[in-house]
Amino acid sequence: MKGRSGIDLGPGSGAAPTGGSASATSVPPPPPGDPSADPAIAALRRVGDEVAASAHAIGELLTEAAPAYPSETAAAVVLAQLCAAIGEDLESALAARRYAMSGDRRALHGTVL
C-alpha cells in the first residue's frame, strides 16, 4: 500500500483500525511483516517496533487521563497540562493516544516515528 506521498508503506500498513477503547491488557498490533535480509535494516525495524510498542503503552496511560470518547481538541486541553508537567510534547502524546485507540501505526508517523 502506498501513502499519500507515494512511498510504499509495506505490507500490513493498510490494516483497518481495531476500534474500541484501549485497556490495560491490550497489546500493540504485530509489526509489519517482510523481514529484511540486511542485518542493519532488520535492526532498525526492531528499534522502530520497540518505539511503537512504547508509544502504545504511553498512549494507553494517556487514555486514562483523556478517554477515547472526548474529541481530539478536548483531549488536548486535558493532556496539555499533563504533558507540560512531565516534559512530553503534546503532539507526540496525542499521536500515542490515537495509536493506542486505533492500533494503526500511521497515527505515529511524523511525531513518534
C-alpha positions as CSV (number, residue, x, y, z in Angstrom):
1,M,0.0,0.0,0.0
2,K,1.3,3.5,-0.8
3,G,0.9,6.5,1.4
4,R,-0.1,10.0,0.3
5,S,3.5,10.8,-0.6
6,G,3.7,7.8,-2.9
7,I,6.1,6.0,-0.5
8,D,5.5,2.2,-0.2
9,L,4.3,1.7,3.4
10,G,4.9,-2.0,3.3
11,P,2.7,-5.0,3.9
12,G,0.4,-4.7,6.9
13,S,0.2,-0.9,6.8
14,G,-3.2,-0.9,5.3
15,A,-4.8,-2.8,8.1
16,A,-8.1,-1.4,9.3
17,P,-8.1,0.1,12.9
18,T,-9.2,-2.3,15.5
19,G,-11.6,0.2,17.1
20,G,-12.9,0.0,20.7
21,S,-11.3,1.5,23.7
22,A,-7.8,0.7,25.0
23,S,-7.5,-1.3,28.1
24,A,-4.6,-2.1,30.4
25,T,-4.5,-5.7,29.0
26,S,-4.4,-4.8,25.3
27,V,-1.2,-5.3,23.3
28,P,0.0,-3.4,20.3
29,P,-0.6,-4.9,16.9
30,P,2.1,-7.0,15.5
31,P,4.8,-5.3,13.4
32,P,4.6,-5.3,9.7
33,G,5.9,-8.5,8.0
34,D,8.5,-8.9,5.3
35,P,11.7,-9.0,7.4
36,S,14.8,-7.8,5.6
37,A,17.8,-10.0,4.9
38,D,20.1,-7.0,5.6
39,P,21.0,-7.0,9.4
40,A,21.2,-3.2,9.6
41,I,17.7,-2.8,8.2
42,A,16.4,-5.6,10.4
43,A,18.0,-3.9,13.5
44,L,16.4,-0.6,12.5
45,R,13.0,-2.3,12.2
46,R,13.4,-3.8,15.6
47,V,14.1,-0.3,17.1
48,G,11.0,1.0,15.3
49,D,8.9,-1.8,16.7
50,E,10.2,-1.1,20.2
51,V,9.4,2.6,19.8
52,A,5.9,1.8,18.6
53,A,5.3,-0.6,21.5
54,S,6.5,2.1,23.9
55,A,4.2,4.6,22.3
56,H,1.3,2.2,22.6
57,A,1.9,1.7,26.3
58,I,2.2,5.5,26.8
59,G,-1.0,6.0,24.7
60,E,-2.9,3.6,26.9
61,L,-1.8,5.5,30.0
62,L,-2.9,8.8,28.4
63,T,-6.4,7.3,27.6
64,E,-6.7,7.1,31.4
65,A,-6.4,10.9,31.6
66,A,-8.3,11.6,28.4
67,P,-10.6,8.7,27.5
68,A,-11.5,7.8,23.9
69,Y,-14.9,9.5,23.8
70,P,-13.8,13.2,24.0
71,S,-12.8,14.9,20.8
72,E,-9.1,15.4,20.0
73,T,-9.5,19.1,20.9
74,A,-11.0,18.3,24.3
75,A,-8.3,15.7,24.9
76,A,-5.6,18.2,24.0
77,V,-6.9,20.6,26.7
78,V,-6.7,17.9,29.4
79,L,-3.4,16.5,28.2
80,A,-1.6,19.9,27.7
81,Q,-1.1,20.3,31.5
82,L,0.0,16.7,31.9
83,C,2.5,17.0,29.1
84,A,3.9,20.2,30.4
85,A,4.3,18.6,33.8
86,I,6.2,15.6,32.5
87,G,8.1,17.3,29.7
88,E,6.3,15.4,26.9
89,D,5.5,17.0,23.5
90,L,1.7,17.4,23.2
91,E,1.6,16.3,19.5
92,S,3.5,13.1,20.4
93,A,1.2,12.4,23.3
94,L,-1.9,12.8,21.1
95,A,-0.3,10.6,18.5
96,A,0.4,7.9,21.1
97,R,-3.2,8.2,22.3
98,R,-4.5,7.8,18.8
99,Y,-2.3,4.8,18.2
100,A,-3.5,3.1,21.5
101,M,-7.1,3.7,20.5
102,S,-6.8,2.6,16.8
103,G,-3.9,0.2,16.7
104,D,-2.8,1.9,13.4
105,R,0.9,2.7,13.3
106,R,0.2,5.5,10.8
107,A,-1.0,7.5,13.8
108,L,2.6,7.8,14.9
109,H,4.1,8.9,11.6
110,G,5.5,12.4,11.7
111,T,5.5,12.6,15.5
112,V,6.9,9.5,17.2
113,L,8.1,7.5,14.2
